[in-house]
Amino acid sequence: MTARRRQANRQAELFSRSKQPVIAIDPNHRLVQVTDELDWTELQELVQSIRMSKLKSEAGRPPQLRALTGALVFRSLRRMTYRDTEDQIRHYAPARYLCALTESEWTPDANTIQDFEQLLGENGVKRINEYVVKRAVAEKLADPQVVVADTTAQEAAIPYPNEMRLMATFVSAVAIACKRVGGALKGFVERAGRVFKNAKRKLREFRLFGKSRTKAARLRMMAQMATVVGEVQKKLGQAFVHASRQKLRLARHRKVAWTQAAKLHRTMQTLLPQIRYWIRTGWVAANKIVSLQLPEVYAIVRGKVGKAVEFGLNWGITRLRGGFLLATLAKDKRELVDSKFAVRAVKDHIQLFGKAPKAYAYDRGGWSRGNVAELKKLGVAEVGLAPRGQAKWEVSGTTKDKLVSERAQVEAGIGTIKCGKYGFTRPAAKSVDTMGVSGQRAVLGFNLTKLVRGLAEQRGTVLVG
C-alpha cells in the first residue's frame, strides 16, 4: 500500500490558485524608464545593418530583433549568465516590458541570446554604446567639448601562468579532447598512455617537492616535463596526419573535440620553444603565450602595488564631461599604449562627433612635444597633457585645475565598470571575441544607468527597482 503524498498546505483551497498573476509595473522602474527613453526603431535599424554586414544569406526565419536587443540591454544592466537571462525575461515583468514581450508568451532562449551577441560582436555593441552617448549629448547630460582619456587592462579569467602549470594543462586537455574525438584518435590515446602517466608523475613530483628544492633542481624538473610535452606533441602531430581522412566523417561533439585538440597542438608549437627559452636563459620570450585556452591574451605591465602585471587585453577609455564613457579595444598589446592613444582618442572623437573637443586631458604617459603639436593641429584649443620632467603645462590657472579634476574622474569611471555589477574585468568568456563583447556591454550598461538617472533628475522623478 503506497503512502499518500502530503500536500504543502493541509487546508486545501476551494479554487486552485492562478498561475497567471496580474500585476502593474511601476512606471518609474529603471527598466521601464530605459525602455521608454530609447528609440527602438533606430536601434533595430542599427542592429539590422550590423547583422546584414556579417550574414552571407537571409535564409531562415526572421529574427526577433526587438526582443534580442532588449535582452542585450538587460544583460548590460544586470550581470548574469545566459540561462539566468532567459529565466528573468520569462518570469520578470520589467524585463519582459524591456524586451516588448508583455503581450506575448514567447521568450528567447539562452542559445539564441548568445548567438545574437556573437553576431553583433565587439564592434556592434560599441556602435550601440555610441548611440547612447550621442543621446546623452542631445539631452545635455554629456559635454563633448571637454574630454579626457586613459588606458586600462581587462583581465582574463585565467589562472596565473607559470610554465609547469601550462604544460600540465596541455597534457590533460589533449588527453580529454582526444578521448572525445573517439576512433579517429583512438590509436594516439593508446600509444601515448605511457607518456601521459609520465607527465602526471612529473607534475606530482614538482608540486610535492618543488618548493623544497633549489632553483636549479626546479629548472631540471621543468626541462624534463618539457621533454615529455615535446613527445606528446610529436605523437599528436603524427596522429593528425594519419587520421586526416577520418576528420571528414566527424560530427557534432567529436568535430568540436577535434578542433580543440588541433588548437592546443598549434598553440603548444609556439609555447614550447618559449618555455625552453625561459629555462635556458631566465628571460621571458617576446609575445609569450600566457593561456592555452585564450592564446591571444597577453601580459600587461601596470606597475601597480600588489599587481605589477595583469593578463588580458588592453583598452582605451574616453570620458566626456558628465561621466559617459567610450571604449576602444586594442588589436594587439602595442596598439593602444599611452603615447599612441593620447592622439588616437581625439581622432576617434572627431570621427564620432564631427569636430575635436575644445579641452582635452591625459596623464603624463601620453605627453610628448610631438603629441602636443599634433593635438593642436587636430583642433584642440586647450591641451592638458600632464608634462614629464621639467616641461611646462600648456594650460594654466582655472583651465588647468578643470582638466586635472576631469582627468582624475576617469579613474572612477574605469573602476565602476570593473565592479561586479557590470563585469568589465574577468568576464566568463572562452574567447577573445567574447571578452570584447563583454567589455563593450559593461560600458553600455554603465552609460545606460547614467542616462536614465540623469533624465530622472531633470524631471524630478524617483527611480525604483
TINUKE-307524 format. One record per residue (C-alpha): residue number from 1; residue in one letter; y, z, x. Coordinates in Angstrom, 2 decimals, always signed. Layout:
[rec NUM,"A",[Y,Z,X]];
...
This chain:
[rec 1,"M",[+0.00,+0.00,+0.00]];
[rec 2,"T",[+3.30,-1.09,+1.58]];
[rec 3,"A",[+6.30,+1.20,+1.52]];
[rec 4,"R",[+9.32,+0.04,-0.47]];
[rec 5,"R",[+12.38,-0.95,+1.59]];
[rec 6,"R",[+15.02,+1.70,+1.19]];
[rec 7,"Q",[+18.43,+0.45,+0.08]];
[rec 8,"A",[+21.54,+1.27,+2.11]];
[rec 9,"N",[+23.05,+2.89,-0.98]];
[rec 10,"R",[+20.77,+4.88,-3.31]];
[rec 11,"Q",[+23.22,+4.34,-6.18]];
[rec 12,"A",[+22.78,+0.63,-6.97]];
[rec 13,"E",[+25.86,-1.26,-8.11]];
[rec 14,"L",[+25.97,-2.66,-11.61]];
[rec 15,"F",[+27.20,-6.03,-10.35]];
[rec 16,"S",[+26.43,-7.48,-6.92]];
[rec 17,"R",[+29.37,-7.42,-4.55]];
[rec 18,"S",[+31.10,-10.77,-3.98]];
[rec 19,"K",[+30.75,-12.32,-0.55]];
[rec 20,"Q",[+33.87,-14.45,-1.03]];
[rec 21,"P",[+36.75,-11.96,-0.71]];
[rec 22,"V",[+40.23,-12.89,-1.89]];
[rec 23,"I",[+42.93,-11.59,+0.43]];
[rec 24,"A",[+46.51,-12.69,+1.06]];
[rec 25,"I",[+47.54,-13.46,+4.66]];
[rec 26,"D",[+50.73,-11.73,+5.78]];
[rec 27,"P",[+53.40,-14.44,+6.26]];
[rec 28,"N",[+54.68,-12.53,+9.32]];
[rec 29,"H",[+51.33,-12.61,+11.09]];
[rec 30,"R",[+51.64,-14.08,+14.60]];
[rec 31,"L",[+49.07,-16.79,+13.97]];
[rec 32,"V",[+50.77,-17.73,+10.70]];
[rec 33,"Q",[+54.14,-17.96,+12.46]];
[rec 34,"V",[+52.64,-20.15,+15.20]];
[rec 35,"T",[+51.15,-22.42,+12.54]];
[rec 36,"D",[+54.40,-22.74,+10.61]];
[rec 37,"E",[+56.62,-23.34,+13.66]];
[rec 38,"L",[+54.66,-26.11,+15.39]];
[rec 39,"D",[+54.94,-29.77,+14.41]];
[rec 40,"W",[+51.26,-30.54,+13.91]];
[rec 41,"T",[+51.88,-34.20,+13.18]];
[rec 42,"E",[+53.46,-34.66,+16.59]];
[rec 43,"L",[+50.73,-32.58,+18.23]];
[rec 44,"Q",[+47.98,-34.65,+16.62]];
[rec 45,"E",[+49.66,-37.85,+17.77]];
[rec 46,"L",[+49.87,-36.43,+21.28]];
[rec 47,"V",[+46.21,-35.34,+21.26]];
[rec 48,"Q",[+45.13,-38.72,+19.86]];
[rec 49,"S",[+46.97,-40.56,+22.64]];
[rec 50,"I",[+45.25,-38.39,+25.25]];
[rec 51,"R",[+41.90,-38.94,+23.58]];
[rec 52,"M",[+42.29,-42.72,+23.38]];
[rec 53,"S",[+43.25,-42.91,+27.06]];
[rec 54,"K",[+39.89,-41.39,+28.01]];
[rec 55,"L",[+37.47,-42.87,+25.48]];
[rec 56,"K",[+35.67,-46.15,+26.05]];
[rec 57,"S",[+34.93,-46.64,+22.35]];
[rec 58,"E",[+35.83,-45.08,+18.99]];
[rec 59,"A",[+32.26,-45.39,+17.71]];
[rec 60,"G",[+31.04,-42.43,+15.67]];
[rec 61,"R",[+32.56,-40.09,+13.13]];
[rec 62,"P",[+36.31,-39.46,+13.48]];
[rec 63,"P",[+37.05,-36.01,+14.94]];
[rec 64,"Q",[+38.82,-33.22,+13.08]];
[rec 65,"L",[+41.80,-33.22,+15.44]];
[rec 66,"R",[+43.90,-30.82,+13.39]];
[rec 67,"A",[+41.21,-28.13,+13.36]];
[rec 68,"L",[+40.25,-28.65,+17.00]];
[rec 69,"T",[+43.86,-28.49,+18.17]];
[rec 70,"G",[+44.23,-25.25,+16.20]];
[rec 71,"A",[+41.12,-23.91,+17.92]];
[rec 72,"L",[+42.66,-24.71,+21.32]];
[rec 73,"V",[+45.86,-22.88,+20.35]];
[rec 74,"F",[+43.81,-19.93,+19.09]];
[rec 75,"R",[+41.87,-19.71,+22.37]];
[rec 76,"S",[+45.13,-19.79,+24.31]];
[rec 77,"L",[+46.42,-16.78,+22.36]];
[rec 78,"R",[+43.17,-14.81,+22.30]];
[rec 79,"R",[+40.95,-14.98,+25.36]];
[rec 80,"M",[+37.35,-15.27,+24.14]];
[rec 81,"T",[+34.18,-17.27,+24.55]];
[rec 82,"Y",[+33.45,-20.45,+22.62]];
[rec 83,"R",[+30.87,-18.62,+20.49]];
[rec 84,"D",[+33.35,-15.88,+19.62]];
[rec 85,"T",[+35.96,-18.53,+18.81]];
[rec 86,"E",[+33.59,-20.20,+16.36]];
[rec 87,"D",[+32.85,-16.85,+14.71]];
[rec 88,"Q",[+36.54,-15.91,+14.45]];
[rec 89,"I",[+37.52,-19.26,+12.92]];
[rec 90,"R",[+34.67,-18.99,+10.44]];
[rec 91,"H",[+35.47,-15.44,+9.22]];
[rec 92,"Y",[+39.03,-14.50,+10.30]];
[rec 93,"A",[+41.58,-15.62,+7.70]];
[rec 94,"P",[+44.64,-16.08,+10.01]];
[rec 95,"A",[+42.51,-18.15,+12.40]];
[rec 96,"R",[+41.37,-20.39,+9.53]];
[rec 97,"Y",[+45.00,-20.80,+8.50]];
[rec 98,"L",[+45.89,-21.77,+12.08]];
[rec 99,"C",[+43.16,-24.44,+12.02]];
[rec 100,"A",[+44.15,-25.66,+8.50]];
[rec 101,"L",[+40.74,-24.69,+7.10]];
[rec 102,"T",[+41.72,-22.28,+4.31]];
[rec 103,"E",[+40.80,-24.91,+1.70]];
[rec 104,"S",[+37.57,-25.92,+3.45]];
[rec 105,"E",[+34.17,-24.40,+4.17]];
[rec 106,"W",[+33.71,-26.40,+7.38]];
[rec 107,"T",[+34.09,-24.74,+10.80]];
[rec 108,"P",[+33.95,-26.41,+14.24]];
[rec 109,"D",[+31.03,-25.12,+16.27]];
[rec 110,"A",[+31.23,-23.83,+19.82]];
[rec 111,"N",[+29.92,-27.04,+21.40]];
[rec 112,"T",[+32.48,-29.17,+19.56]];
[rec 113,"I",[+35.36,-26.95,+20.71]];
[rec 114,"Q",[+34.11,-27.04,+24.29]];
[rec 115,"D",[+33.71,-30.84,+24.25]];
[rec 116,"F",[+37.23,-31.20,+22.84]];
[rec 117,"E",[+38.77,-29.12,+25.64]];
[rec 118,"Q",[+36.80,-31.02,+28.28]];
[rec 119,"L",[+38.01,-34.30,+26.77]];
[rec 120,"L",[+41.65,-33.19,+26.94]];
[rec 121,"G",[+41.28,-31.94,+30.50]];
[rec 122,"E",[+43.84,-30.07,+32.54]];
[rec 123,"N",[+46.45,-32.81,+32.17]];
[rec 124,"G",[+46.04,-32.97,+28.37]];
[rec 125,"V",[+46.58,-29.22,+27.92]];
[rec 126,"K",[+49.54,-29.48,+30.31]];
[rec 127,"R",[+51.18,-32.08,+28.04]];
[rec 128,"I",[+50.73,-29.79,+25.02]];
[rec 129,"N",[+52.33,-26.98,+27.01]];
[rec 130,"E",[+55.28,-29.23,+27.89]];
[rec 131,"Y",[+55.76,-29.91,+24.17]];
[rec 132,"V",[+56.01,-26.15,+23.53]];
[rec 133,"V",[+58.54,-25.69,+26.34]];
[rec 134,"K",[+60.68,-28.55,+25.00]];
[rec 135,"R",[+60.58,-26.88,+21.58]];
[rec 136,"A",[+61.80,-23.64,+23.19]];
[rec 137,"V",[+64.67,-25.55,+24.83]];
[rec 138,"A",[+65.58,-27.11,+21.47]];
[rec 139,"E",[+65.67,-23.64,+19.87]];
[rec 140,"K",[+67.94,-22.32,+22.68]];
[rec 141,"L",[+65.24,-19.92,+23.85]];
[rec 142,"A",[+64.96,-21.56,+27.28]];
[rec 143,"D",[+67.65,-22.98,+29.56]];
[rec 144,"P",[+66.54,-25.90,+31.78]];
[rec 145,"Q",[+69.77,-25.64,+33.78]];
[rec 146,"V",[+68.53,-22.57,+35.69]];
[rec 147,"V",[+65.08,-22.94,+37.24]];
[rec 148,"V",[+63.00,-21.03,+39.79]];
[rec 149,"A",[+59.58,-21.82,+41.23]];
[rec 150,"D",[+56.77,-20.33,+43.26]];
[rec 151,"T",[+53.12,-20.92,+44.14]];
[rec 152,"T",[+50.16,-18.74,+43.24]];
[rec 153,"A",[+46.38,-18.73,+43.55]];
[rec 154,"Q",[+43.89,-18.96,+40.70]];
[rec 155,"E",[+40.86,-17.03,+41.86]];
[rec 156,"A",[+37.44,-18.44,+41.03]];
[rec 157,"A",[+34.73,-16.22,+39.56]];
[rec 158,"I",[+32.55,-16.34,+42.68]];
[rec 159,"P",[+31.18,-13.60,+44.96]];
[rec 160,"Y",[+32.71,-13.04,+48.37]];
[rec 161,"P",[+31.43,-15.91,+50.52]];
[rec 162,"N",[+29.53,-14.96,+53.65]];
[rec 163,"E",[+27.08,-17.15,+55.50]];
[rec 164,"M",[+23.90,-15.22,+54.71]];
[rec 165,"R",[+24.72,-14.99,+51.01]];
[rec 166,"L",[+25.48,-18.71,+50.78]];
[rec 167,"M",[+22.20,-19.65,+52.43]];
[rec 168,"A",[+20.20,-17.23,+50.28]];
[rec 169,"T",[+21.87,-18.58,+47.13]];
[rec 170,"F",[+21.00,-22.12,+48.18]];
[rec 171,"V",[+17.30,-21.35,+48.69]];
[rec 172,"S",[+16.91,-19.52,+45.38]];
[rec 173,"A",[+18.95,-22.08,+43.38]];
[rec 174,"V",[+16.97,-25.00,+44.84]];
[rec 175,"A",[+13.66,-23.32,+44.00]];
[rec 176,"I",[+14.70,-22.70,+40.38]];
[rec 177,"A",[+16.16,-26.20,+39.88]];
[rec 178,"C",[+13.11,-27.97,+41.35]];
[rec 179,"K",[+10.72,-25.99,+39.14]];
[rec 180,"R",[+12.73,-27.03,+36.08]];
[rec 181,"V",[+12.52,-30.69,+37.11]];
[rec 182,"G",[+8.76,-30.49,+36.74]];
[rec 183,"G",[+6.28,-33.06,+38.03]];
[rec 184,"A",[+8.84,-35.21,+39.85]];
[rec 185,"L",[+9.41,-32.48,+42.46]];
[rec 186,"K",[+6.17,-30.55,+41.99]];
[rec 187,"G",[+4.91,-31.58,+45.43]];
[rec 188,"F",[+8.08,-30.29,+47.10]];
[rec 189,"V",[+7.77,-26.87,+45.45]];
[rec 190,"E",[+4.17,-26.58,+46.61]];
[rec 191,"R",[+4.87,-27.75,+50.17]];
[rec 192,"A",[+7.96,-25.58,+50.55]];
[rec 193,"G",[+6.33,-22.42,+49.21]];
[rec 194,"R",[+5.79,-21.05,+52.71]];
[rec 195,"V",[+9.39,-21.83,+53.64]];
[rec 196,"F",[+10.74,-20.05,+50.54]];
[rec 197,"K",[+8.71,-16.94,+51.38]];
[rec 198,"N",[+10.00,-17.02,+54.93]];
[rec 199,"A",[+13.58,-17.25,+53.65]];
[rec 200,"K",[+13.08,-14.24,+51.35]];
[rec 201,"R",[+11.68,-12.24,+54.26]];
[rec 202,"K",[+14.64,-13.13,+56.49]];
[rec 203,"L",[+17.11,-12.20,+53.77]];
[rec 204,"R",[+15.39,-8.87,+53.06]];
[rec 205,"E",[+15.36,-8.04,+56.77]];
[rec 206,"F",[+19.08,-8.84,+57.08]];
[rec 207,"R",[+20.05,-6.74,+54.05]];
[rec 208,"L",[+17.99,-3.75,+55.13]];
[rec 209,"F",[+18.64,-3.69,+58.87]];
[rec 210,"G",[+21.65,-5.97,+59.45]];
[rec 211,"K",[+24.29,-3.21,+59.33]];
[rec 212,"S",[+22.46,-1.05,+61.86]];
[rec 213,"R",[+22.17,-3.81,+64.43]];
[rec 214,"T",[+24.64,-5.30,+66.87]];
[rec 215,"K",[+26.74,-8.35,+66.11]];
[rec 216,"A",[+24.64,-10.46,+68.45]];
[rec 217,"A",[+21.46,-9.42,+66.63]];
[rec 218,"R",[+23.00,-10.27,+63.25]];
[rec 219,"L",[+24.05,-13.68,+64.52]];
[rec 220,"R",[+20.49,-14.32,+65.70]];
[rec 221,"M",[+19.20,-13.43,+62.24]];
[rec 222,"M",[+21.72,-15.84,+60.67]];
[rec 223,"A",[+20.67,-18.56,+63.10]];
[rec 224,"Q",[+17.03,-18.03,+62.11]];
[rec 225,"M",[+17.98,-18.27,+58.43]];
[rec 226,"A",[+19.94,-21.46,+59.16]];
[rec 227,"T",[+16.81,-22.95,+60.71]];
[rec 228,"V",[+14.84,-22.11,+57.55]];
[rec 229,"V",[+17.55,-23.67,+55.37]];
[rec 230,"G",[+17.51,-26.76,+57.55]];
[rec 231,"E",[+13.77,-27.07,+56.97]];
[rec 232,"V",[+14.29,-26.76,+53.20]];
[rec 233,"Q",[+16.98,-29.44,+53.40]];
[rec 234,"K",[+14.69,-31.82,+55.26]];
[rec 235,"K",[+11.79,-31.39,+52.84]];
[rec 236,"L",[+14.10,-31.66,+49.81]];
[rec 237,"G",[+15.60,-34.91,+51.10]];
[rec 238,"Q",[+12.12,-36.37,+51.58]];
[rec 239,"A",[+11.15,-35.26,+48.07]];
[rec 240,"F",[+14.16,-37.05,+46.55]];
[rec 241,"V",[+13.21,-40.26,+48.33]];
[rec 242,"H",[+9.57,-40.11,+47.17]];
[rec 243,"A",[+10.49,-39.20,+43.57]];
[rec 244,"S",[+13.40,-41.65,+43.16]];
[rec 245,"R",[+11.39,-43.85,+40.76]];
[rec 246,"Q",[+10.37,-40.91,+38.58]];
[rec 247,"K",[+14.02,-39.91,+38.19]];
[rec 248,"L",[+14.50,-42.68,+35.61]];
[rec 249,"R",[+11.91,-41.08,+33.31]];
[rec 250,"L",[+13.58,-37.65,+33.27]];
[rec 251,"A",[+15.36,-36.47,+30.13]];
[rec 252,"R",[+17.35,-33.53,+28.82]];
[rec 253,"H",[+16.98,-30.31,+30.83]];
[rec 254,"R",[+14.85,-31.96,+33.51]];
[rec 255,"K",[+17.57,-34.52,+34.18]];
[rec 256,"V",[+20.18,-31.74,+34.38]];
[rec 257,"A",[+17.98,-29.80,+36.82]];
[rec 258,"W",[+17.58,-32.91,+39.00]];
[rec 259,"T",[+21.37,-33.33,+39.10]];
[rec 260,"Q",[+21.82,-29.68,+40.06]];
[rec 261,"A",[+19.26,-29.91,+42.87]];
[rec 262,"A",[+20.85,-33.11,+44.18]];
[rec 263,"K",[+24.31,-31.48,+44.13]];
[rec 264,"L",[+23.01,-28.47,+46.08]];
[rec 265,"H",[+21.42,-30.79,+48.61]];
[rec 266,"R",[+24.67,-32.72,+49.15]];
[rec 267,"T",[+26.73,-29.54,+49.41]];
[rec 268,"M",[+24.43,-27.98,+51.99]];
[rec 269,"Q",[+24.61,-31.15,+54.09]];
[rec 270,"T",[+28.26,-30.25,+54.68]];
[rec 271,"L",[+27.93,-26.46,+54.63]];
[rec 272,"L",[+25.04,-26.01,+57.08]];
[rec 273,"P",[+26.90,-27.58,+60.07]];
[rec 274,"Q",[+29.89,-25.37,+59.19]];
[rec 275,"I",[+27.68,-22.26,+59.26]];
[rec 276,"R",[+26.16,-23.26,+62.59]];
[rec 277,"Y",[+29.64,-23.89,+63.99]];
[rec 278,"W",[+30.71,-20.38,+62.99]];
[rec 279,"I",[+27.57,-18.81,+64.53]];
[rec 280,"R",[+28.16,-20.75,+67.75]];
[rec 281,"T",[+31.92,-20.30,+68.17]];
[rec 282,"G",[+33.01,-17.45,+65.89]];
[rec 283,"W",[+35.64,-19.71,+64.27]];
[rec 284,"V",[+35.72,-20.82,+60.65]];
[rec 285,"A",[+35.33,-24.59,+60.32]];
[rec 286,"A",[+38.08,-26.63,+58.69]];
[rec 287,"N",[+37.68,-27.15,+54.93]];
[rec 288,"K",[+34.94,-24.52,+54.83]];
[rec 289,"I",[+32.88,-24.53,+51.62]];
[rec 290,"V",[+33.02,-21.08,+50.01]];
[rec 291,"S",[+30.83,-21.65,+46.93]];
[rec 292,"L",[+27.70,-23.70,+46.29]];
[rec 293,"Q",[+28.37,-23.94,+42.55]];
[rec 294,"L",[+32.09,-24.74,+42.99]];
[rec 295,"P",[+32.29,-26.54,+46.33]];
[rec 296,"E",[+35.81,-27.83,+45.56]];
[rec 297,"V",[+37.43,-24.35,+45.69]];
[rec 298,"Y",[+38.88,-23.18,+48.99]];
[rec 299,"A",[+40.25,-20.16,+50.83]];
[rec 300,"I",[+43.96,-19.47,+50.28]];
[rec 301,"V",[+45.60,-17.19,+52.84]];
[rec 302,"R",[+48.08,-15.00,+50.95]];
[rec 303,"G",[+48.69,-12.14,+53.39]];
[rec 304,"K",[+48.75,-9.54,+50.62]];
[rec 305,"V",[+47.96,-5.89,+51.23]];
[rec 306,"G",[+44.31,-5.35,+50.35]];
[rec 307,"K",[+43.71,-9.07,+49.67]];
[rec 308,"A",[+44.58,-11.24,+52.64]];
[rec 309,"V",[+42.57,-14.22,+51.37]];
[rec 310,"E",[+41.86,-15.46,+47.84]];
[rec 311,"F",[+39.20,-18.02,+46.97]];
[rec 312,"G",[+40.10,-20.52,+44.28]];
[rec 313,"L",[+42.75,-23.15,+43.54]];
[rec 314,"N",[+46.43,-23.39,+44.39]];
[rec 315,"W",[+49.01,-23.73,+41.57]];
[rec 316,"G",[+52.73,-24.27,+41.40]];
[rec 317,"I",[+54.61,-22.32,+38.71]];
[rec 318,"T",[+58.09,-23.31,+37.49]];
[rec 319,"R",[+60.12,-20.89,+35.36]];
[rec 320,"L",[+63.04,-21.82,+33.13]];
[rec 321,"R",[+65.69,-19.25,+32.32]];
[rec 322,"G",[+64.33,-17.47,+29.28]];
[rec 323,"G",[+60.89,-16.96,+30.80]];
[rec 324,"F",[+58.99,-20.10,+29.82]];
[rec 325,"L",[+56.57,-21.44,+32.44]];
[rec 326,"L",[+55.29,-24.84,+33.53]];
[rec 327,"A",[+52.18,-25.06,+35.72]];
[rec 328,"T",[+51.06,-27.70,+38.21]];
[rec 329,"L",[+47.55,-27.76,+39.69]];
[rec 330,"A",[+47.18,-28.81,+43.33]];
[rec 331,"K",[+44.73,-31.62,+44.02]];
[rec 332,"D",[+43.90,-30.04,+47.39]];
[rec 333,"K",[+44.90,-26.94,+49.34]];
[rec 334,"R",[+47.69,-28.71,+51.25]];
[rec 335,"E",[+49.43,-30.46,+48.34]];
[rec 336,"L",[+51.43,-27.52,+46.96]];
[rec 337,"V",[+52.35,-25.47,+49.99]];
[rec 338,"D",[+55.73,-23.76,+49.62]];
[rec 339,"S",[+57.60,-26.21,+51.84]];
[rec 340,"K",[+56.48,-29.14,+49.64]];
[rec 341,"F",[+56.51,-27.55,+46.19]];
[rec 342,"A",[+60.11,-26.36,+46.60]];
[rec 343,"V",[+61.17,-30.01,+46.19]];
[rec 344,"R",[+58.23,-31.14,+44.02]];
[rec 345,"A",[+59.17,-28.64,+41.29]];
[rec 346,"V",[+62.65,-30.19,+40.91]];
[rec 347,"K",[+61.24,-33.74,+40.85]];
[rec 348,"D",[+58.79,-32.75,+38.10]];
[rec 349,"H",[+61.67,-31.10,+36.21]];
[rec 350,"I",[+63.71,-34.31,+36.36]];
[rec 351,"Q",[+60.75,-36.31,+35.11]];
[rec 352,"L",[+60.29,-33.94,+32.14]];
[rec 353,"F",[+63.92,-33.27,+31.12]];
[rec 354,"G",[+65.72,-36.32,+32.50]];
[rec 355,"K",[+68.04,-34.53,+34.94]];
[rec 356,"A",[+67.97,-31.93,+37.68]];
[rec 357,"P",[+68.77,-28.26,+36.97]];
[rec 358,"K",[+72.24,-27.02,+37.79]];
[rec 359,"A",[+70.89,-23.97,+39.68]];
[rec 360,"Y",[+67.56,-23.67,+41.46]];
[rec 361,"A",[+65.94,-20.86,+43.46]];
[rec 362,"Y",[+62.89,-20.49,+45.68]];
[rec 363,"D",[+61.74,-17.93,+48.22]];
[rec 364,"R",[+62.06,-18.34,+51.98]];
[rec 365,"G",[+58.72,-20.12,+52.19]];
[rec 366,"G",[+60.39,-23.24,+50.78]];
[rec 367,"W",[+63.51,-23.13,+52.94]];
[rec 368,"S",[+64.39,-25.80,+55.45]];
[rec 369,"R",[+67.55,-27.75,+56.12]];
[rec 370,"G",[+65.76,-30.90,+55.04]];
[rec 371,"N",[+64.73,-29.33,+51.70]];
[rec 372,"V",[+68.29,-28.09,+51.06]];
[rec 373,"A",[+69.69,-31.55,+51.72]];
[rec 374,"E",[+67.06,-33.25,+49.54]];
[rec 375,"L",[+67.65,-30.85,+46.62]];
[rec 376,"K",[+71.37,-31.56,+46.73]];
[rec 377,"K",[+70.61,-35.26,+46.82]];
[rec 378,"L",[+68.45,-34.85,+43.69]];
[rec 379,"G",[+71.44,-33.35,+41.87]];
[rec 380,"V",[+71.02,-29.56,+42.19]];
[rec 381,"A",[+74.52,-28.09,+42.43]];
[rec 382,"E",[+73.55,-24.50,+43.31]];
[rec 383,"V",[+70.65,-24.42,+45.79]];
[rec 384,"G",[+69.31,-20.89,+46.07]];
[rec 385,"L",[+66.57,-21.25,+48.69]];
[rec 386,"A",[+66.27,-17.89,+50.46]];
[rec 387,"P",[+67.11,-18.65,+54.12]];
[rec 388,"R",[+64.99,-17.82,+57.15]];
[rec 389,"G",[+66.17,-16.06,+60.28]];
[rec 390,"Q",[+69.90,-16.24,+60.89]];
[rec 391,"A",[+70.51,-19.10,+58.46]];
[rec 392,"K",[+73.07,-18.55,+55.70]];
[rec 393,"W",[+72.73,-18.82,+51.94]];
[rec 394,"E",[+74.03,-21.98,+50.29]];
[rec 395,"V",[+75.39,-19.84,+47.42]];
[rec 396,"S",[+77.24,-16.55,+47.31]];
[rec 397,"G",[+78.72,-13.95,+45.00]];
[rec 398,"T",[+77.56,-13.79,+41.39]];
[rec 399,"T",[+75.72,-17.11,+41.70]];
[rec 400,"K",[+73.56,-15.69,+44.49]];
[rec 401,"D",[+72.88,-12.49,+42.53]];
[rec 402,"K",[+71.95,-14.52,+39.46]];
[rec 403,"L",[+69.48,-16.69,+41.35]];
[rec 404,"V",[+67.94,-13.73,+43.20]];
[rec 405,"S",[+67.41,-12.00,+39.86]];
[rec 406,"E",[+65.87,-15.11,+38.29]];
[rec 407,"R",[+63.65,-15.63,+41.35]];
[rec 408,"A",[+62.28,-12.08,+41.06]];
[rec 409,"Q",[+61.34,-12.61,+37.40]];
[rec 410,"V",[+58.95,-15.48,+38.13]];
[rec 411,"E",[+56.57,-12.93,+39.67]];
[rec 412,"A",[+56.47,-11.08,+36.34]];
[rec 413,"G",[+55.50,-14.27,+34.51]];
[rec 414,"I",[+52.75,-15.04,+37.01]];
[rec 415,"G",[+51.43,-11.50,+36.69]];
[rec 416,"T",[+51.38,-11.77,+32.89]];
[rec 417,"I",[+49.32,-14.98,+32.73]];
[rec 418,"K",[+46.85,-13.35,+35.13]];
[rec 419,"C",[+46.26,-10.38,+32.81]];
[rec 420,"G",[+43.17,-10.04,+30.65]];
[rec 421,"K",[+44.89,-11.38,+27.52]];
[rec 422,"Y",[+45.41,-14.88,+28.91]];
[rec 423,"G",[+42.85,-15.04,+31.69]];
[rec 424,"F",[+44.51,-17.33,+34.22]];
[rec 425,"T",[+42.57,-15.87,+37.12]];
[rec 426,"R",[+38.78,-15.66,+37.49]];
[rec 427,"P",[+38.04,-17.69,+34.34]];
[rec 428,"A",[+34.46,-18.11,+33.12]];
[rec 429,"A",[+34.34,-21.67,+34.47]];
[rec 430,"K",[+31.49,-23.51,+36.17]];
[rec 431,"S",[+33.55,-26.44,+37.41]];
[rec 432,"V",[+36.97,-27.07,+38.92]];
[rec 433,"D",[+37.92,-29.19,+35.90]];
[rec 434,"T",[+37.23,-26.26,+33.58]];
[rec 435,"M",[+39.26,-23.97,+35.85]];
[rec 436,"G",[+42.20,-26.35,+35.48]];
[rec 437,"V",[+41.89,-26.33,+31.68]];
[rec 438,"S",[+41.67,-22.51,+31.70]];
[rec 439,"G",[+44.81,-22.23,+33.83]];
[rec 440,"Q",[+46.88,-24.51,+31.60]];
[rec 441,"R",[+45.51,-22.82,+28.47]];
[rec 442,"A",[+46.63,-19.42,+29.78]];
[rec 443,"V",[+50.16,-20.72,+30.39]];
[rec 444,"L",[+50.14,-22.32,+26.92]];
[rec 445,"G",[+49.25,-19.00,+25.30]];
[rec 446,"F",[+51.99,-17.23,+27.25]];
[rec 447,"N",[+54.62,-19.77,+26.15]];
[rec 448,"L",[+53.49,-19.75,+22.51]];
[rec 449,"T",[+53.75,-15.97,+22.43]];
[rec 450,"K",[+57.30,-16.09,+23.82]];
[rec 451,"L",[+58.27,-18.88,+21.42]];
[rec 452,"V",[+57.13,-17.04,+18.29]];
[rec 453,"R",[+58.58,-13.76,+19.49]];
[rec 454,"G",[+61.95,-15.38,+20.28]];
[rec 455,"L",[+62.15,-17.13,+16.90]];
[rec 456,"A",[+61.28,-13.87,+15.13]];
[rec 457,"E",[+64.08,-12.05,+16.94]];
[rec 458,"Q",[+66.58,-14.74,+15.97]];
[rec 459,"R",[+65.62,-14.37,+12.30]];
[rec 460,"G",[+65.21,-10.58,+12.33]];
[rec 461,"T",[+61.51,-10.81,+11.48]];
[rec 462,"V",[+58.98,-8.16,+12.49]];
[rec 463,"L",[+55.70,-9.79,+13.57]];
[rec 464,"V",[+52.35,-8.28,+12.72]];
[rec 465,"G",[+48.83,-8.96,+13.96]];
